[in-house]
Amino acid sequence: MTRSQGSTCRQEKELPSKSTAMAHKNTTEVDSRMSQDLKRNETTIEDDIDDCGSLQERPTKKGKTRQFASMPIDTFLKLNNEPDGEEQLDENEGDIIEEQDKDYINPTETENLDNTLKETTVKKTRGPTQCLKIHARQLEDREQITLDSEGEAIGPTDEAVNNLSKFLGTVARNSDFCPLIYTNWKGIKDKEAIWEYVQAKFIIPTEGKRMVLACINDNWRRYKTTIKQTHFLPYKCVNEMLKNRPKSIPESHFRKLIAYWRTEKVKKMSTQNKKNRAQQKFRHRKGPINFARIRARLAASKKNNEPPTQAEMFVETRQSTKGKSLDEDTLDVIVSIN
């Protein structure tokens, strides 16, 4: 939900004609249409293989890790002659999990995870955020969201933006909206249905569509990482993994994820991604608070509402909200800026 550039906020725009027309429908009709669209866009493994051909990795810019092409996990496994996760997995087969892979989650990213890690703890907790009241909203009860000039959510209040952020997290963790059975987010085909469902709960100008889908993408990726960290890596055999399957994911989906994570290609990519993350420096400390709100707040504190500089944004976003001390490298950069 964050972007590195941006300026001041703008006045809220009127809903586009599509949203206006949709406002005359009730929420039940929107949900029904979304379900029909998702079913209509389902394809077979053979169709996906025809589309992907023998492509298993996609080219990336120089210096970046090569990622797998966007496709269903079924297709990936079939292209690589791997067990499909449904019939060929030996539930008692052990799997060696390298110790280095157990650090899969970036330490600073754990602050952004939405309580999902608490699912497997012995202590009783309130569990993941569900936003039941927001999901139950009727069209006339929708909350308005204002955007800045870059299409990022900044208001009208922090509470409204926080509600949207939490709600989008629940959409990303929903197996009907965003199943985890794809190699990456681009594989999920009918994002228009997801956008329409979000519009049924919030009034968001069309310019915010990119922001909404990007936020769901980020949450989807983090959720997938969390599932791997808490329900796959701690166990040595498939049977144990299945016994500790997260209830929010259908067993058929989880079997595919297990088969996918056990492949050598995915293990290799995971190891490389861990090395890349270890080289990252100067990570921000604002958790789920998007940079757009920080930019707007800093601009409002200046004369003529001037946007903050990159140096000002760096200093502001590297300050810990929990009183934790900064690492020496970050402190040195802040001192040199000031």
C-alpha positions as CSV (number, residue, x, y, z in Angstrom):
1,M,0.0,0.0,0.0
2,T,3.1,2.2,0.2
3,R,4.8,4.1,-2.6
4,S,8.1,5.9,-2.6
5,Q,6.8,9.1,-4.3
6,G,3.7,11.2,-3.9
7,S,2.5,14.6,-2.8
8,T,-0.5,16.2,-1.1
9,C,-4.0,15.0,-0.8
10,R,-6.8,16.0,-3.1
11,Q,-10.5,16.3,-2.8
12,E,-12.6,13.2,-3.1
13,K,-13.9,12.5,-6.6
14,E,-17.4,11.4,-7.5
15,L,-17.9,7.7,-8.0
16,P,-17.5,6.6,-11.6
17,S,-20.5,5.7,-13.6
18,K,-19.8,1.9,-13.1
19,S,-19.8,2.3,-9.3
20,T,-22.8,4.5,-9.4
21,A,-24.8,1.9,-11.3
22,M,-23.6,-0.8,-9.0
23,A,-24.8,1.2,-6.0
24,H,-28.4,0.3,-7.0
25,K,-27.7,-3.4,-6.5
26,N,-27.8,-5.0,-3.2
27,T,-24.7,-6.7,-1.6
28,T,-26.2,-10.2,-2.2
29,E,-26.3,-9.6,-6.0
30,V,-22.7,-8.4,-6.0
31,D,-21.5,-11.5,-4.1
32,S,-23.4,-13.8,-6.4
33,R,-22.0,-12.2,-9.5
34,M,-18.5,-12.4,-8.1
35,S,-18.9,-16.2,-7.4
36,Q,-20.2,-16.7,-10.9
37,D,-17.3,-14.8,-12.5
38,L,-14.8,-16.8,-10.5
39,K,-16.3,-20.1,-11.6
40,R,-16.5,-18.9,-15.2
41,N,-12.8,-18.2,-15.3
42,E,-11.7,-21.6,-14.1
43,T,-9.5,-23.5,-16.5
44,T,-8.1,-27.0,-16.7
45,I,-4.4,-27.9,-16.1
46,E,-4.1,-28.8,-19.8
47,D,-5.4,-25.3,-20.8
48,D,-2.8,-23.7,-18.5
49,I,0.0,-25.8,-19.9
50,D,-1.0,-24.8,-23.4
51,D,-0.8,-21.2,-22.3
52,C,2.5,-21.6,-20.4
53,G,4.2,-24.0,-22.8
54,S,7.5,-25.2,-21.3
55,L,8.0,-21.8,-19.6
56,Q,8.9,-22.4,-16.0
57,E,10.7,-19.2,-15.1
58,R,10.1,-15.6,-16.3
59,P,13.0,-13.2,-17.2
60,T,13.6,-10.4,-14.8
61,K,15.8,-7.3,-14.8
62,K,19.5,-7.7,-14.2
63,G,20.4,-8.3,-10.6
64,K,17.0,-9.6,-9.6
65,T,15.9,-13.1,-8.7
66,R,14.3,-15.1,-11.5
67,Q,10.7,-15.9,-10.5
68,F,8.4,-18.6,-11.8
69,A,5.9,-17.8,-14.4
70,S,2.3,-17.1,-13.2
71,M,0.4,-20.4,-13.3
72,P,-1.6,-22.7,-11.0
73,I,0.5,-24.9,-8.8
74,D,-1.0,-27.9,-10.5
75,T,0.4,-26.7,-13.8
76,F,3.8,-26.0,-12.2
77,L,4.0,-29.5,-10.7
78,K,3.0,-31.2,-13.9
79,L,5.5,-29.2,-16.0
80,N,8.2,-30.3,-13.6
81,N,7.1,-33.9,-13.3
82,E,6.4,-33.5,-9.5
83,P,3.8,-35.2,-7.4
84,D,0.5,-33.3,-7.8
85,G,-0.3,-33.0,-4.1
86,E,-3.5,-35.0,-4.4
87,E,-2.6,-38.7,-4.9
88,Q,1.2,-39.1,-5.0
89,L,2.3,-37.5,-1.7
90,D,3.4,-40.1,0.8
91,E,1.9,-38.8,4.1
92,N,4.6,-40.6,6.2
93,E,7.5,-39.5,4.0
94,G,10.0,-37.3,5.9
95,D,11.3,-34.1,4.4
96,I,14.6,-32.5,5.4
97,I,14.1,-28.9,6.2
98,E,17.3,-26.9,6.2
99,E,17.7,-24.7,9.3
100,Q,18.5,-21.7,7.2
101,D,15.1,-21.9,5.5
102,K,13.4,-21.5,8.9
103,D,14.2,-17.9,8.8
104,Y,12.0,-17.4,5.8
105,I,10.1,-14.4,7.2
106,N,11.9,-11.1,7.2
107,P,12.3,-10.1,10.9
108,T,10.9,-6.6,10.3
109,E,8.0,-7.9,8.2
110,T,6.7,-9.9,11.2
111,E,5.4,-6.7,12.7
112,N,3.1,-6.3,9.7
113,L,1.6,-9.8,9.8
114,D,-2.0,-9.6,10.9
115,N,-2.1,-11.9,14.0
116,T,-2.0,-15.0,11.7
117,L,1.0,-16.4,13.6
118,K,-1.2,-16.7,16.7
119,E,-3.3,-19.4,15.2
120,T,-1.0,-22.2,16.3
121,T,0.0,-21.0,19.8
122,V,-1.3,-22.8,22.8
123,K,-2.4,-19.7,24.5
124,K,-6.0,-18.7,23.6
125,T,-6.0,-15.5,21.5
126,R,-8.6,-13.5,19.6
127,G,-7.2,-14.9,16.3
128,P,-6.9,-13.1,12.9
129,T,-8.8,-10.0,12.2
130,Q,-12.1,-10.9,10.4
131,C,-13.8,-7.5,9.9
132,L,-17.2,-9.2,10.1
133,K,-19.1,-6.0,10.5
134,I,-17.5,-4.6,7.3
135,H,-18.2,-7.8,5.3
136,A,-21.8,-7.5,6.5
137,R,-22.2,-3.9,5.3
138,Q,-25.0,-3.0,2.9
139,L,-24.3,-0.6,0.0
140,E,-25.9,2.4,1.9
141,D,-23.5,1.8,4.8
142,R,-20.3,2.0,2.8
143,E,-17.4,4.0,4.2
144,Q,-15.8,6.7,2.0
145,I,-12.1,6.7,1.2
146,T,-10.2,9.7,0.0
147,L,-7.0,9.4,-2.1
148,D,-3.9,11.5,-2.7
149,S,-2.7,12.5,-6.1
150,E,-1.0,9.1,-6.5
151,G,-4.1,7.1,-5.8
152,E,-3.1,6.1,-2.2
153,A,-5.6,6.1,0.6
154,I,-5.1,8.9,3.1
155,G,-8.5,9.6,4.7
156,P,-10.9,11.1,5.5
157,T,-9.7,9.7,8.8
158,D,-6.9,7.3,10.0
159,E,-9.7,5.0,11.3
160,A,-11.2,4.8,7.8
161,V,-7.9,3.9,6.2
162,N,-7.1,1.4,8.9
163,N,-10.5,-0.2,8.4
164,L,-9.8,-0.5,4.7
165,S,-6.3,-1.9,5.3
166,K,-7.6,-4.6,7.7
167,F,-10.5,-5.5,5.4
168,L,-8.2,-6.0,2.4
169,G,-6.1,-8.3,4.6
170,T,-9.2,-10.5,5.2
171,V,-9.9,-10.6,1.5
172,A,-6.3,-11.7,0.8
173,R,-6.7,-14.5,3.3
174,N,-10.0,-15.7,1.9
175,S,-9.6,-19.0,-0.1
176,D,-12.6,-18.1,-2.3
177,F,-11.3,-14.7,-3.3
178,C,-7.6,-15.4,-3.3
179,P,-6.7,-19.1,-3.2
180,L,-3.0,-19.8,-2.5
181,I,-2.8,-22.4,-5.3
182,Y,-0.9,-20.2,-7.7
183,T,2.8,-19.6,-8.1
184,N,2.3,-15.9,-7.6
185,W,-0.4,-13.2,-7.4
186,K,-0.6,-12.6,-11.2
187,G,-2.0,-16.1,-11.6
188,I,-5.2,-15.1,-9.9
189,K,-7.2,-14.2,-13.0
190,D,-10.5,-12.5,-12.1
191,K,-9.3,-9.5,-10.0
192,E,-12.2,-7.4,-11.4
193,A,-14.6,-9.5,-9.2
194,I,-12.4,-8.8,-6.2
195,W,-12.4,-5.0,-6.9
196,E,-16.2,-5.0,-7.3
197,Y,-16.6,-6.7,-3.9
198,V,-14.3,-4.1,-2.2
199,Q,-16.4,-1.4,-3.8
200,A,-19.5,-3.0,-2.3
201,K,-18.1,-2.3,1.2
202,F,-16.2,1.0,0.6
203,I,-16.7,4.0,-1.7
204,I,-13.3,4.3,-3.5
205,P,-12.6,6.4,-6.6
206,T,-11.5,4.4,-9.7
207,E,-8.0,5.8,-9.2
208,G,-7.7,3.6,-6.1
209,K,-8.1,0.3,-7.9
210,R,-4.4,-0.2,-8.3
211,M,-3.8,0.6,-4.7
212,V,-6.4,-1.8,-3.5
213,L,-5.1,-4.7,-5.6
214,A,-1.5,-4.0,-4.7
215,C,-2.5,-4.1,-1.0
216,I,-4.3,-7.4,-1.4
217,N,-1.2,-8.7,-3.3
218,D,1.1,-7.8,-0.4
219,N,-1.2,-9.3,2.2
220,W,-1.6,-12.5,0.0
221,R,2.1,-12.9,-0.3
222,R,2.7,-12.4,3.5
223,Y,-0.1,-14.8,4.3
224,K,1.4,-17.4,2.1
225,T,4.8,-16.9,3.8
226,T,3.1,-17.2,7.2
227,I,1.4,-20.4,6.3
228,K,4.7,-21.9,5.2
229,Q,6.5,-20.7,8.4
230,T,3.9,-22.0,10.8
231,H,2.3,-25.0,9.1
232,F,5.0,-26.4,6.8
233,L,8.6,-25.8,8.0
234,P,8.1,-27.0,11.7
235,Y,7.1,-30.5,10.6
236,K,9.1,-33.3,9.0
237,C,6.5,-35.3,7.3
238,V,3.3,-34.7,5.3
239,N,1.1,-36.4,7.8
240,E,2.1,-34.0,10.5
241,M,1.6,-31.0,8.2
242,L,-1.9,-32.2,7.3
243,K,-2.8,-32.7,11.0
244,N,-1.7,-29.1,11.7
245,R,-3.3,-27.7,8.6
246,P,-4.7,-24.1,9.0
247,K,-8.5,-24.4,9.1
248,S,-8.8,-21.4,6.8
249,I,-7.3,-23.3,3.9
250,P,-9.0,-26.3,2.2
251,E,-7.1,-29.6,2.5
252,S,-6.8,-29.9,-1.2
253,H,-5.2,-26.5,-1.5
254,F,-2.8,-27.2,1.4
255,R,-1.7,-30.5,-0.2
256,K,-0.8,-28.6,-3.4
257,L,1.2,-26.1,-1.3
258,I,3.1,-28.9,0.4
259,A,4.0,-30.5,-2.9
260,Y,5.0,-27.1,-4.3
261,W,7.2,-26.1,-1.3
262,R,8.9,-29.5,-1.4
263,T,10.2,-29.2,-4.9
264,E,13.9,-28.5,-5.4
265,K,13.2,-25.4,-7.6
266,V,11.1,-23.7,-4.9
267,K,13.7,-24.6,-2.2
268,K,16.4,-23.1,-4.3
269,M,14.4,-19.9,-4.9
270,S,13.6,-19.6,-1.2
271,T,17.2,-19.9,-0.3
272,Q,18.1,-17.2,-2.8
273,N,15.3,-14.9,-1.6
274,K,16.6,-15.3,2.0
275,K,20.1,-14.2,0.9
276,N,18.6,-11.2,-0.9
277,R,16.6,-10.1,2.1
278,A,19.7,-10.4,4.3
279,Q,21.4,-7.7,2.1
280,Q,18.5,-5.3,2.5
281,K,19.3,-2.2,4.7
282,F,17.4,0.7,6.2
283,R,14.0,-1.0,6.4
284,H,11.1,1.2,7.5
285,R,9.6,0.9,10.9
286,K,6.0,2.0,10.4
287,G,4.4,-1.4,10.0
288,P,0.9,-1.2,8.3
289,I,0.9,2.6,8.2
290,N,1.2,3.6,4.5
291,F,3.7,6.2,3.4
292,A,0.9,8.3,1.8
293,R,-0.5,9.2,5.2
294,I,2.9,10.1,6.5
295,R,3.6,12.3,3.5
296,A,0.2,14.1,3.9
297,R,0.9,14.7,7.6
298,L,4.4,16.1,7.0
299,A,3.1,18.3,4.2
300,A,0.3,19.6,6.4
301,S,2.9,20.7,9.0
302,K,4.7,22.9,6.5
303,K,4.0,26.3,5.0
304,N,2.3,26.2,1.6
305,N,1.6,22.5,2.1
306,E,4.9,21.5,0.5
307,P,5.6,17.8,0.1
308,P,8.3,16.3,2.3
309,T,11.7,15.6,0.8
310,Q,13.1,12.0,0.5
311,A,15.5,12.7,3.4
312,E,12.6,13.8,5.6
313,M,10.6,10.7,4.7
314,F,13.6,8.5,5.4
315,V,14.1,9.9,8.9
316,E,10.4,9.8,9.7
317,T,9.8,6.3,8.5
318,R,12.8,4.8,10.2
319,Q,11.8,5.9,13.7
320,S,10.5,3.0,15.8
321,T,6.9,3.3,16.9
322,K,7.6,1.0,19.8
323,G,10.7,2.7,21.2
324,K,13.1,0.1,19.8
325,S,16.6,1.3,19.1
326,L,17.8,1.6,15.5
327,D,20.8,-0.3,14.0
328,E,24.1,1.6,13.6
329,D,23.9,1.8,9.8
330,T,20.5,3.5,9.9
331,L,21.6,5.8,12.7
332,D,24.7,6.8,10.7
333,V,22.5,7.7,7.7
334,I,20.1,9.8,9.8
335,V,23.0,11.7,11.4
336,S,24.5,12.4,8.0
337,I,21.2,13.7,6.7
338,N,20.6,16.0,9.7
